[in-house]
Amino acid sequence: MRLGFLVPLGLAVVGFVVQAASVATSAEQGQRPNILFIMADDHAYQALSCYGYGLNQTPNLDRLAKEGMRFQNCFVTNSICGPSRAVILTGKYSHLNGFARNGDVFDGTQQTVSKLLQQGGYQTAVIGKWHLTSDPTGFDFWEILFGQGPYYNPPMKTPQGRVQHEGYTTDVITDLVLDFLKNKRDPNRPFFVMYHHKAPHRNWCPGPEELDLFKDVTIPEPPTLFDDYATRGRAAREQEMTIAKHMTPHDLKLVPQNEKFTQEQAERFYQAYAAENEAFQKANLQGEDLVRWKYQRYMKDYLRCIAGVDRNVGRVLDYLDESGLAKNTIVIYTSDQGFYLGEHGWFDKRFMYEESLRTPLLVRWPGHTPPGSVCKKMVMNLDFPETFLDVAGLPIPEDMQGRSLKPLLEGQDPPDWRKSIYYRYYEYPAVHMVHKHYGVRTERYKLIYFHEIDEWELYDLEKDPHELRNEYNNPAYAEIVKELKAELARLKAFYKDDDTIRGKPIQPAPAAAKKP
């Protein structure tokens, strides 16, 4: 049994399913394309209908898949909000860009893709969630949330100071993006716009238009909702992100929210939950019945937030069509990482398991990308900035660590494309208490090392797609473990991970956390 990354490159399996035979040459081929980068927060790939999981409908986001390319295997380097954003700005892993944990301060003096595009003649803007502590640099225009920001009536930060908005935050951010496109952009320059939603981040407060969605619907449960972690190690057992134990009354809308509602907003919001909450209190649910109720409340609110994102992305896509900008605009939709929708009984992200490691990626590039195409190659958020520069016709700095997706978007099948990805998570002890770990994923296998508690996990994704059986100590996989450890060492060296963050030692977990 041999690993995929060790076979000769010339034997690589083609990673595309193309549903259109060819792509017509764009009339605007000689023009540099506008770049619209749309990122939601915690949008799981399972909650996009074009990925086929059947949880919800996202017709506007599905337009991007229908008119462009859906990536099946897009992964993140570090599954948490701020670090993921820093990777997308720099094209470098956390240990090199310096932003490894939420709460760090992003070094805005370093090289970023926004600066490079700006220097290359692009008008640059970022609107919405930023979450990097320091102010944006390399942007001609920016208006960002303070920290995570609220779901209603968000104050926002600009170079001129604080601006207070009224309305649902997903709508407000979209209004600002549309205002930029209509009134503030320079029509003589191509634009690069980072359009960043807060939704559907915890605690999943739907907007007024979506509050009544899914009222009479039962959301399907994942098969691992009642996972007992018996065949995994300490990390899976010791986390604090279960629906059963760690989802709060605030998350579940059983108590007043921390939103600064207007009176009208408050009446509409709380009325939507009143009857169900009263019935819940009377039912006095226990055990699995209680978990099931929590799961339904969580999922309905989460999917309502996504419906708001989908509706608003549709507003922007409609404007691009109506204005004629769509013809020469590449539109990218993604999330800062994946998210657990009850799998393993969890919410949140952080782990290297599939649901948080994988993130959705949809790209529409008229005249270049085959409509309705699907790419199965292993790609990463690390690749995004190089892709932006490549489609803009600008040089890619040698110190960026990803690879441009432009050949894939144009239907090519590079024989030397990556066969493995490297992941590293740093934030422990912290909220949700996921132990620090790093690892390697290939097309079939995943090896994870929880280094501070000295535990290894190996999963055979072909035989065990839900990652329920740790095969690390199974003698049948001894050769696989050996090869994966060699590949892990190679990737650590390749990405210049010397177990420091910008040359400073990684803070170890407290001694108490290491006790069995």
C-alpha positions in Angstrom: 0.0 0.0 0.0 1.6 3.2 -1.2 0.6 6.9 -0.8 -0.7 9.1 -3.6 2.0 11.7 -3.3 4.7 9.1 -3.8 3.5 7.9 -7.2 5.1 9.4 -10.3 3.5 12.7 -11.2 2.9 11.5 -14.8 0.4 9.0 -13.3 -1.7 11.6 -11.5 -5.5 11.2 -11.9 -7.1 14.1 -13.7 -8.8 16.3 -11.1 -11.6 17.9 -13.1 -15.1 17.1 -14.0 -16.0 19.6 -16.8 -19.6 19.9 -17.7 -19.0 22.3 -20.6 -16.9 21.4 -23.5 -15.1 24.7 -24.0 -15.1 28.3 -23.0 -15.5 31.1 -25.5 -12.8 33.8 -25.6 -13.8 36.9 -23.7 -14.2 40.1 -25.6 -12.5 41.7 -22.7 -9.6 39.3 -22.7 -7.0 42.1 -23.1 -8.4 44.0 -20.0 -7.3 43.3 -16.5 -10.3 41.8 -14.7 -12.0 43.3 -11.7 -11.7 41.1 -8.6 -14.6 40.7 -6.2 -13.6 38.5 -3.2 -16.6 37.5 -1.1 -16.0 35.8 2.2 -18.5 34.7 4.8 -17.6 33.8 8.4 -18.0 30.1 9.3 -20.0 29.1 6.2 -19.7 25.3 6.1 -19.5 23.7 2.7 -22.4 21.4 3.8 -24.6 24.5 3.9 -24.3 25.4 0.2 -26.9 23.6 -2.0 -24.5 23.3 -4.9 -22.4 20.9 -2.7 -25.3 18.5 -2.6 -25.8 17.9 1.2 -29.5 18.8 1.1 -29.7 21.0 4.2 -30.8 24.2 2.5 -31.0 26.2 -0.8 -28.6 28.9 -1.8 -29.7 29.8 -5.3 -27.6 33.0 -5.7 -24.4 31.3 -4.5 -25.3 28.3 -6.8 -25.2 30.8 -9.7 -21.5 31.1 -9.2 -21.1 27.3 -9.4 -23.4 27.1 -12.4 -21.6 29.9 -14.2 -18.1 29.0 -13.0 -16.2 26.4 -11.0 -16.9 24.6 -7.8 -13.9 23.4 -5.9 -14.5 20.2 -4.0 -11.3 20.1 -2.0 -10.4 23.5 -0.7 -8.6 23.5 2.6 -7.4 26.1 5.2 -4.0 26.3 6.8 -5.4 27.2 10.3 -9.1 26.8 11.0 -9.9 30.0 12.9 -11.1 33.4 11.8 -8.2 35.9 12.2 -5.4 33.6 11.2 -7.3 32.5 8.0 -7.7 36.2 7.0 -4.0 36.8 7.6 -3.1 33.9 5.3 -5.3 35.2 2.6 -3.7 38.7 2.8 -0.1 37.5 2.8 0.0 34.1 1.1 2.0 32.8 4.0 1.4 30.4 6.9 0.7 31.8 10.4 4.2 31.1 11.6 5.5 33.5 8.9 2.8 36.2 8.8 2.8 36.4 12.7 -1.0 36.0 13.2 -1.5 32.6 14.7 -4.4 33.1 17.1 -7.4 35.3 17.4 -6.5 38.3 19.4 -3.0 38.7 17.8 -2.2 42.0 16.1 -1.7 41.8 12.4 1.5 43.4 11.2 0.2 45.7 8.5 3.7 46.8 7.5 4.4 43.5 5.9 3.8 42.6 2.2 0.1 42.0 1.4 -1.8 41.2 -1.7 -3.8 44.4 -1.3 -0.6 46.5 -1.4 0.7 44.6 -4.4 -2.6 45.1 -6.3 -2.7 48.7 -5.3 0.8 49.3 -6.6 -0.2 47.5 -9.8 -2.9 50.0 -10.5 -5.9 48.4 -8.8 -8.3 50.4 -6.7 -8.6 48.4 -3.5 -11.3 48.2 -0.8 -12.3 46.1 2.1 -15.8 46.3 3.6 -17.2 44.2 6.5 -15.5 41.9 8.9 -11.7 42.4 9.3 -10.9 40.8 12.7 -7.1 41.5 12.6 -7.0 44.1 15.4 -4.8 46.6 13.5 -6.2 48.9 10.8 -6.2 47.8 7.2 -3.3 48.8 5.0 -3.0 48.8 1.2 -6.6 49.7 0.7 -7.9 52.9 -1.0 -11.2 52.5 0.8 -12.1 50.6 4.0 -15.0 50.4 6.4 -14.8 47.5 8.8 -16.6 46.1 11.8 -15.2 46.6 15.3 -14.0 43.1 16.2 -16.6 40.5 15.5 -19.4 43.1 15.3 -23.1 42.7 16.1 -25.8 41.3 13.9 -27.9 44.4 14.1 -27.1 48.1 13.8 -23.3 47.8 13.5 -20.9 50.6 14.4 -18.1 50.5 11.8 -14.6 51.9 11.7 -13.3 54.1 8.8 -10.1 56.1 8.4 -12.2 59.1 9.4 -13.5 57.5 12.6 -16.6 55.6 13.8 -19.8 55.4 11.7 -23.0 54.1 13.2 -25.4 52.2 10.9 -29.0 51.0 11.4 -30.2 47.7 9.9 -29.2 44.1 9.7 -25.4 43.8 9.4 -25.5 41.5 6.4 -27.7 44.1 4.6 -25.6 47.0 5.8 -22.3 45.5 4.5 -23.9 44.8 1.1 -25.3 48.3 0.9 -21.7 49.6 1.5 -20.3 47.4 -1.2 -22.9 48.4 -3.7 -22.3 52.1 -2.8 -18.6 51.6 -3.5 -19.2 49.9 -6.8 -21.8 52.5 -7.9 -20.5 55.7 -6.5 -16.9 55.5 -5.2 -14.9 53.4 -7.6 -12.7 54.8 -10.3 -14.2 53.6 -13.6 -10.7 54.0 -15.2 -9.1 51.5 -12.9 -9.8 47.8 -12.2 -11.0 47.1 -8.7 -10.2 44.6 -6.0 -12.9 44.5 -3.4 -12.9 42.3 -0.3 -16.6 41.9 0.7 -16.6 40.2 4.1 -19.7 39.1 5.9 -20.0 38.6 9.7 -22.7 35.9 9.1 -23.1 33.1 9.9 -20.8 33.4 12.9 -22.0 32.5 16.4 -24.6 33.3 17.9 -26.5 33.1 14.6 -29.0 36.0 14.7 -31.2 35.9 11.6 -32.3 39.1 9.9 -35.9 40.3 9.7 -36.5 38.8 6.3 -35.3 35.3 7.3 -36.7 34.9 10.8 -39.6 32.7 9.8 -37.7 30.4 7.5 -37.6 26.6 8.3 -40.5 27.0 10.9 -42.2 23.8 9.8 -39.0 22.0 8.6 -37.0 19.3 10.4 -33.3 19.6 9.5 -31.7 16.2 8.9 -29.3 15.1 11.7 -25.8 14.1 10.9 -25.0 10.4 11.6 -22.4 11.4 14.2 -24.6 13.8 16.2 -24.2 11.5 19.2 -20.5 10.6 18.8 -19.0 9.4 22.0 -15.3 9.8 20.8 -14.5 6.3 22.1 -12.1 5.6 19.2 -10.3 8.9 19.3 -7.9 10.5 21.8 -7.9 13.2 24.4 -8.4 16.1 22.0 -11.8 14.9 20.8 -12.9 14.1 24.3 -11.7 17.3 26.0 -12.9 20.0 23.6 -15.7 22.4 24.7 -17.8 22.8 21.7 -20.6 20.3 22.0 -24.2 21.1 21.3 -25.2 19.1 24.3 -23.0 20.8 27.0 -21.5 24.0 25.6 -24.3 25.7 23.6 -25.7 28.4 25.8 -29.2 29.7 26.4 -28.0 32.9 24.6 -26.9 30.9 21.6 -30.4 29.2 21.6 -32.3 32.5 21.8 -33.8 31.4 25.2 -32.7 34.6 26.8 -32.5 38.3 25.6 -29.7 38.9 23.1 -26.8 41.3 23.4 -27.9 43.2 20.3 -28.8 46.9 20.5 -32.1 46.5 18.7 -34.4 49.3 17.8 -37.9 48.8 19.3 -39.3 47.6 16.0 -36.4 45.1 15.5 -36.7 43.8 19.0 -40.5 43.2 18.7 -40.0 41.4 15.3 -37.1 39.3 16.6 -38.5 38.1 19.9 -41.9 37.5 18.5 -40.4 35.0 16.0 -39.2 32.8 18.9 -41.9 33.3 21.6 -44.2 30.4 20.8 -41.4 27.8 20.3 -39.6 29.0 23.5 -42.8 28.7 25.5 -43.4 25.1 24.2 -39.8 24.2 24.9 -40.1 25.3 28.6 -43.2 23.3 29.0 -41.7 20.2 27.4 -38.9 19.9 30.0 -36.8 17.8 27.5 -34.0 15.6 28.7 -31.2 13.5 27.3 -31.1 13.0 23.5 -34.4 14.7 23.1 -32.9 17.9 24.5 -29.9 17.6 22.2 -32.1 17.1 19.2 -34.1 20.3 20.1 -30.9 22.3 20.5 -29.6 21.0 17.2 -32.8 22.1 15.4 -32.7 25.5 16.9 -29.0 25.9 16.1 -29.3 24.7 12.6 -32.4 26.8 11.7 -30.8 30.0 13.0 -27.5 29.1 11.2 -29.2 28.4 7.9 -31.4 31.5 8.3 -28.2 33.6 8.5 -26.9 31.9 5.4 -30.1 32.7 3.6 -29.4 36.3 4.4 -25.9 36.1 3.0 -27.2 34.3 -0.2 -29.9 37.0 -0.7 -27.4 39.8 -0.4 -24.8 38.1 -2.7 -27.6 37.9 -5.2 -28.1 41.7 -4.9 -24.4 42.2 -5.8 -24.4 39.7 -8.6 -27.5 41.4 -10.1 -25.8 44.7 -10.0 -22.7 43.3 -11.8 -25.0 41.9 -14.5 -27.1 45.1 -14.8 -24.0 47.4 -15.0 -22.1 45.3 -17.5 -19.3 44.7 -15.0 -19.9 41.0 -14.8 -18.2 40.4 -18.1 -14.9 41.4 -16.8 -15.1 40.6 -13.1 -13.9 37.5 -11.4 -16.1 36.6 -8.5 -14.8 34.4 -5.7 -16.9 33.1 -2.9 -15.5 31.3 0.1 -15.5 31.1 3.9 -12.6 31.7 6.4 -12.9 28.0 7.3 -15.3 25.2 7.5 -17.7 24.6 10.4 -19.4 21.8 12.4 -23.1 21.5 11.8 -23.7 18.9 14.5 -21.1 16.4 13.2 -19.5 14.7 16.1 -22.0 16.6 18.3 -20.1 19.8 17.7 -20.4 23.4 16.5 -17.4 25.7 15.8 -14.2 24.7 13.9 -10.4 24.5 14.8 -9.8 20.8 14.4 -8.1 19.3 11.4 -11.1 17.0 10.9 -12.8 17.5 7.5 -15.8 19.7 8.5 -13.5 22.5 9.7 -10.5 21.8 7.5 -12.5 22.1 4.2 -14.0 25.3 3.1 -16.3 26.2 0.2 -14.8 27.8 -2.9 -16.8 29.0 -5.9 -15.2 31.0 -8.7 -16.9 32.6 -11.7 -14.6 34.1 -14.4 -16.4 34.8 -17.6 -14.6 33.8 -20.7 -12.0 31.8 -18.8 -13.6 29.3 -16.5 -15.8 26.6 -18.0 -19.4 27.0 -16.7 -20.6 24.3 -14.4 -17.1 22.8 -13.9 -15.9 21.0 -10.8 -12.3 20.9 -9.7 -11.2 18.0 -7.4 -7.6 19.2 -7.0 -6.3 19.9 -3.5 -6.3 23.7 -3.2 -5.9 26.0 -0.2 -6.7 29.5 1.1 -2.9 30.0 0.9 -3.4 30.0 -2.9 -5.8 32.9 -3.1 -3.5 35.9 -3.1 -1.3 34.4 -5.8 -4.4 33.8 -7.8 -5.5 37.4 -7.5 -2.0 38.6 -8.7 -1.9 36.1 -11.5 -5.3 37.0 -13.0 -4.3 40.7 -12.6 -1.2 40.0 -14.7 1.1 41.1 -11.9 4.3 39.3 -10.7 4.0 36.9 -7.8 6.6 37.3 -5.0 8.8 34.3 -4.5 8.2 34.4 -0.7 4.4 33.6 -1.1 3.9 30.0 -0.2 0.8 29.0 -2.2 0.2 28.5 -5.9 -2.0 30.3 -8.4 -5.3 28.7 -9.2 -5.4 30.4 -12.6 -4.4 27.2 -14.6 -7.2 25.3 -12.8 -9.7 28.0 -13.5 -8.9 27.9 -17.2 -9.5 24.1 -17.3 -5.9 23.0 -17.3 -4.7 19.9 -15.4 -1.1 20.6 -14.2 0.6 17.2 -13.7 2.7 18.6 -10.8 -0.2 19.8 -8.7 0.1 19.2 -4.9 -0.8 15.8 -3.5 -0.8 16.8 0.2 -1.6 19.7 2.4 -0.1 20.9 5.7 -2.2 22.2 8.6 -1.3 23.8 12.0 -3.5 25.1 14.8 -2.1 27.1 17.7 -4.8 28.4 20.0 -4.8 26.5 23.3 -5.8 27.1 26.1 -8.6 29.2 24.7 -12.3 29.2 24.0 -13.5 25.7 23.0 -10.3 24.2 24.3 -9.0 22.4 21.2 -5.5 21.1 21.7 -2.7 22.5 19.5 -1.9 20.2 16.6 -0.5 19.9 13.1 -0.7 17.4 10.4 -0.8 16.3 6.8 -3.7 15.3 4.6 -3.4 13.5 1.3 -6.1 12.4 -1.1 -6.8 9.4 1.1 -5.2 9.7 4.5 -4.9 12.2 7.3 -2.2 12.1 10.0 -2.6 14.5 13.0 -0.2 15.2 15.8 -1.4 16.7 19.0 2.1 17.6 20.0 1.6 19.0 23.5 -0.2 15.9 24.7 1.9 13.6 22.4 -0.9 11.9 20.7 -1.1 10.8 17.0 -4.2 10.1 15.0 -4.5 8.5 11.5 -7.6 8.3 9.4 -8.3 6.4 6.2 -10.8 8.8 4.6 -11.7 6.3 1.9 -12.9 3.6 4.4 -13.8 6.0 7.2 -15.1 9.3 5.8 -16.6 10.4 9.2 -13.2 10.0 10.9 -14.4 7.8 13.6 -11.5 5.2 13.8 -8.0 6.3 14.7 -5.8 3.7 12.9 -2.5 5.0 14.1 -1.7 1.9 16.2 -3.2 -0.5 13.7 -0.3 -2.6 12.4 -1.9 -2.8 9.0 -1.2 0.9 8.6 2.4 0.9 9.9 3.9 1.6 6.4 1.3 4.3 5.8 2.2 6.0 9.1 5.9 5.9 8.2 5.3 7.5 4.8 3.0 10.1 6.2 5.4 11.1 8.9 8.1 11.6 6.2 5.7 13.7 4.1 4.8 15.7 7.2 8.5 16.4 7.9 8.9 17.4 4.3 6.0 19.8 4.3 7.1 21.4 7.6 10.5 22.1 6.1 9.1 23.2 2.7 6.8 25.8 4.5 9.7 26.8 6.8 7.9 25.9 10.0 10.6 25.7 12.6 8.2 25.5 15.5 8.3 29.3 16.1 6.1 32.2 15.1 8.3 34.7 13.3 11.3 33.4 15.2 9.7 33.5 18.6 9.0 30.2 20.5 5.4 29.0 20.5 4.0 29.4 24.0 3.5 25.9 25.5 0.3 24.8 27.1 0.2 25.2 30.9 1.5 22.1 32.8 -2.0 21.4 34.1 -3.2 21.0 30.6 -0.7 18.3 30.0 -1.7 16.0 32.8 -3.5 12.8 31.8 
